[in-house]
Amino acid sequence: MEKRVNSLERAVREMAELNKVKAGIFSHLLLF
């Protein structure tokens, strides 16, 4: 159970990082 929660937490964190990168790329594209 704990392992599943940890992997879920990690997945959520990775998604957040991905979204951050995507948002950075998107705002970078909007500047040009």
KEVEXVO-685950 format. One record per residue (C-alpha): x, y, z; residue in three letters. Coordinates in steps of 0.05 Angstrom, whole numbers. Each point is the difference from the previous one (the first is absolute). Last residue first. Layout:
% residues N
<gulo xx="X" yy="Y" zz="Z" drenpa="ALA"/>
...
This chain:
% residues 32
<gulo xx="174" yy="702" zz="-607" drenpa="PHE"/>
<gulo xx="-20" yy="10" zz="73" drenpa="LEU"/>
<gulo xx="-58" yy="-49" zz="-8" drenpa="LEU"/>
<gulo xx="49" yy="-56" zz="-15" drenpa="LEU"/>
<gulo xx="36" yy="12" zz="67" drenpa="HIS"/>
<gulo xx="-68" yy="0" zz="36" drenpa="SER"/>
<gulo xx="-14" yy="-68" zz="-32" drenpa="PHE"/>
<gulo xx="69" yy="-28" zz="16" drenpa="ILE"/>
<gulo xx="-6" yy="22" zz="73" drenpa="GLY"/>
<gulo xx="-71" yy="-27" zz="5" drenpa="ALA"/>
<gulo xx="23" yy="-66" zz="-28" drenpa="LYS"/>
<gulo xx="59" yy="-3" zz="48" drenpa="VAL"/>
<gulo xx="-47" yy="15" zz="59" drenpa="LYS"/>
<gulo xx="-50" yy="-51" zz="-26" drenpa="ASN"/>
<gulo xx="55" yy="-52" zz="-2" drenpa="LEU"/>
<gulo xx="21" yy="17" zz="71" drenpa="GLU"/>
<gulo xx="-72" yy="-6" zz="23" drenpa="ALA"/>
<gulo xx="-7" yy="-67" zz="-36" drenpa="MET"/>
<gulo xx="64" yy="-24" zz="34" drenpa="GLU"/>
<gulo xx="-28" yy="20" zz="68" drenpa="ARG"/>
<gulo xx="-65" yy="-35" zz="-13" drenpa="VAL"/>
<gulo xx="38" yy="-63" zz="-22" drenpa="ALA"/>
<gulo xx="43" yy="3" zz="62" drenpa="ARG"/>
<gulo xx="-61" yy="6" zz="44" drenpa="GLU"/>
<gulo xx="-31" yy="-59" zz="-35" drenpa="LEU"/>
<gulo xx="64" yy="-40" zz="9" drenpa="SER"/>
<gulo xx="0" yy="18" zz="74" drenpa="ASN"/>
<gulo xx="-73" yy="-17" zz="9" drenpa="VAL"/>
<gulo xx="11" yy="-68" zz="-33" drenpa="ARG"/>
<gulo xx="59" yy="-14" zz="44" drenpa="LYS"/>
<gulo xx="-40" yy="18" zz="62" drenpa="GLU"/>
<gulo xx="-54" yy="-50" zz="-20" drenpa="MET"/>
